[in-house]
Amino acid sequence: MTHLFVHYHLRPGGVTRVLQQQTTEFLKRGIPFVTLSAGPASSIGGQHQMVPELDYALQHVASVDDFKESIDAVVRNLPRPHIWHIHNPTLGCHPAMSSLVHELASKNERLLFHIHDFAEDAREKNLQSLRQGPPWFPCGARIHYIVLTLRDREILCKAGLPQDNITILGNPITPQPLIASASTHPQLLYPVRAITRKNMGEMLLLASLSPDNATFATTLSPASSRYQEEYRHWQQIAEQLDLPITWAIAENSGWPLEEHISQSTHLLSTSTQEGFGMAFLESIAWQRPLIGRAIPHIQENLARYGIAHPYLYDSLLIDSLEFSRQSLGTKTELIKRVRRDPSSAVIIQGENFYEACSWIAAALSNDHQPLPLSLIDSFHPQHHAEAVYRIAQRLKDAPASPLICADADCVHRSFDAIKT
C-alpha cells in the first residue's frame, strides 16, 4: 500500500501546514507514503514527487490528458493499492482535477478527499469551473471524506453522502506555549493574510475603539492581486486616521513569526468566514488570549471539545448597522464616525449589549489568562495522523462498489442559506 498525499502546491498556507504535520507523523510511524505537488519540496519530509502540472497558479495549465499522464507517470510503479489522499479536490481551482477525480472514482481507486474549503462557499469562479466538468462529489465504498466541522458533514449528508463515508477531523496543531509578553501595553497580533474575508476594516474599527496605548499588527499582505486594491485602501485609511497599525510585519521586519507572537499580548480575529479557524486554536497553542468576532459554526464545533473563548462578540453595531455586512464605502464612513463618536458603537455578545469601548477595554485588561493547553489535546498531530491511517486501512480493505454522486446544487443551497 502507498499513501499518496496530493496537493496543488507547497507554498506557505494552512493546507501546507496540515500536510507538513501529516507527513511528519507518517515518517515517525514508518508508514509508506509519497507526496505529489508542484513544490517547492523543501518543507515536506519523505519521498516527494514534483508534478508541475498540479499548480493551479500556472499561466498555462496542461491539457486534461497531459495532466493525467503526468500523475500516472509518477504513481504507476508505486506499490499498490494506492490511497489517494487529495487535499481540496472539489475546490474548483484546477481545471483538470475534477476529471482526474472522476476517472479515479470510476475505476474504484481508493480515494480520501480532505475538504478544507468549498467552492460553493462564496467562490463563484471556482464553482463555474467545476460546473464545466463531471460531477465532483463522488461516493462509493472506496471513497471517504474528511471535513473540518460538524456543519460541513451535515451539508454533505444533506446532499446525499452517507454519514459513514465522512469523518470530522480538525486541523492538527502542536502546543507551542510562549512566555508572557514583557509589553506594558496591549499589543494585538492578527496572524493572517489580509484578504477580504478576514474583514480587515473591522480591525481598523477596533483600533479606533481601543485604549490609547493599544497597538495592532498583521502578519501577511495578500498574495493575490484581486485583494490588493482593498488592502491599500485600508492602509491609507489607517494612515489618515493615525491608527496604531503595523502591516505585514512577518514580511517587512526580517524577524520570524514566533518573535512577533512572543511580543504580542493578545491575538485578534475579525474574520467572517472560515472553514476551520486555526486562530481559535493557535491562541491556545501559543498561550495568548483571543479577542474578536465569533463565527457561529466554528464556535459550535469547538464547543464539542470544551473550547469557549470568553472575548468573542457576535455583532459589532454602529448606529444599529452591523459593520461586517456593509459595503467598503459604508465601512469606511462608519470607522470615521466612530473616530468622532466612539459611543455610537455597540457590541453584542450572546443576549447582552455593551458599549464597545468599555467591552474592548475589559477584554484587553491584564488579568485575563489564555485558555489551558489541555483543551487542544484532541488536535495533536499524533491523534490526527492515527485517524488518517485508520481511514486508509478501511479503504484498503473495502470492496469495489457502484459509484453515486452527491447533489452539488444542494451543497450550494446550504451555503447560500448560511449567508442569509
Rosetta blueprint (number, residue, H / E / L):
1 M L
2 T E
3 H E
4 L E
5 F E
6 V E
7 H L
8 Y L
9 H L
10 L L
11 R L
12 P L
13 G L
14 G H
15 V H
16 T H
17 R H
18 V H
19 L H
20 Q H
21 Q H
22 Q H
23 T H
24 T H
25 E H
26 F H
27 L H
28 K H
29 R H
30 G L
31 I L
32 P L
33 F E
34 V E
35 T E
36 L E
37 S E
38 A L
39 G L
40 P L
41 A L
42 S L
43 S L
44 I L
45 G L
46 G L
47 Q E
48 H E
49 Q E
50 M E
51 V L
52 P H
53 E H
54 L H
55 D L
56 Y L
57 A L
58 L L
59 Q L
60 H L
61 V L
62 A L
63 S L
64 V H
65 D H
66 D H
67 F H
68 K H
69 E H
70 S H
71 I H
72 D H
73 A H
74 V H
75 V H
76 R L
77 N L
78 L L
79 P L
80 R L
81 P L
82 H E
83 I E
84 W E
85 H E
86 I E
87 H E
88 N L
89 P L
90 T L
91 L L
92 G L
93 C L
94 H L
95 P L
96 A L
97 M H
98 S H
99 S H
100 L H
101 V H
102 H H
103 E H
104 L H
105 A H
106 S H
107 K L
108 N L
109 E L
110 R E
111 L E
112 L E
113 F E
114 H E
115 I L
116 H L
117 D L
118 F L
119 A L
120 E L
121 D L
122 A L
123 R L
124 E H
125 K H
126 N H
127 L H
128 Q H
129 S H
130 L H
131 R H
132 Q L
133 G L
134 P L
135 P L
136 W L
137 F L
138 P E
139 C E
140 G L
141 A L
142 R L
143 I E
144 H E
145 Y E
146 I E
147 V E
148 L L
149 T L
150 L H
151 R H
152 D H
153 R H
154 E H
155 I H
156 L H
157 C H
158 K H
159 A L
160 G L
161 L L
162 P L
163 Q H
164 D H
165 N H
166 I E
167 T E
168 I E
169 L L
170 G L
171 N L
172 P L
173 I L
174 T L
175 P L
176 Q L
177 P L
178 L L
179 I L
180 A L
181 S L
182 A L
183 S L
184 T L
185 H L
186 P L
187 Q E
188 L E
189 L E
190 Y E
191 P E
192 V E
193 R E
194 A L
195 I L
196 T H
197 R H
198 K H
199 N L
200 M H
201 G H
202 E H
203 M H
204 L H
205 L H
206 L H
207 A H
208 S H
209 L H
210 S L
211 P L
212 D L
213 N L
214 A L
215 T E
216 F E
217 A E
218 T E
219 T E
220 L E
221 S L
222 P L
223 A L
224 S L
225 S H
226 R H
227 Y H
228 Q H
229 E H
230 E H
231 Y H
232 R H
233 H H
234 W H
235 Q H
236 Q H
237 I H
238 A H
239 E H
240 Q H
241 L L
242 D L
243 L L
244 P L
245 I E
246 T E
247 W L
248 A L
249 I H
250 A H
251 E H
252 N H
253 S L
254 G L
255 W L
256 P L
257 L H
258 E H
259 E H
260 H H
261 I H
262 S H
263 Q H
264 S L
265 T L
266 H E
267 L E
268 L E
269 S E
270 T L
271 S L
272 T L
273 Q L
274 E L
275 G L
276 F L
277 G L
278 M L
279 A H
280 F H
281 L H
282 E H
283 S H
284 I H
285 A H
286 W L
287 Q L
288 R L
289 P L
290 L E
291 I E
292 G E
293 R E
294 A L
295 I L
296 P H
297 H H
298 I H
299 Q H
300 E H
301 N H
302 L H
303 A H
304 R L
305 Y L
306 G L
307 I L
308 A L
309 H L
310 P L
311 Y L
312 L E
313 Y E
314 D L
315 S E
316 L E
317 L E
318 I E
319 D L
320 S L
321 L E
322 E E
323 F H
324 S H
325 R H
326 Q L
327 S L
328 L H
329 G H
330 T H
331 K H
332 T H
333 E H
334 L H
335 I H
336 K H
337 R H
338 V H
339 R H
340 R H
341 D L
342 P H
343 S H
344 S H
345 A E
346 V E
347 I E
348 I E
349 Q E
350 G L
351 E L
352 N E
353 F E
354 Y E
355 E E
356 A H
357 C H
358 S H
359 W H
360 I H
361 A H
362 A H
363 A H
364 L L
365 S L
366 N L
367 D L
368 H L
369 Q L
370 P L
371 L L
372 P L
373 L H
374 S H
375 L H
376 I H
377 D H
378 S H
379 F H
380 H L
381 P H
382 Q H
383 H H
384 H H
385 A H
386 E H
387 A H
388 V H
389 Y H
390 R H
391 I H
392 A H
393 Q H
394 R H
395 L H
396 K H
397 D H
398 A L
399 P L
400 A L
401 S L
402 P L
403 L L
404 I E
405 C E
406 A L
407 D L
408 A H
409 D H
410 C H
411 V H
412 H H
413 R H
414 S H
415 F H
416 D H
417 A H
418 I H
419 K H
420 T L
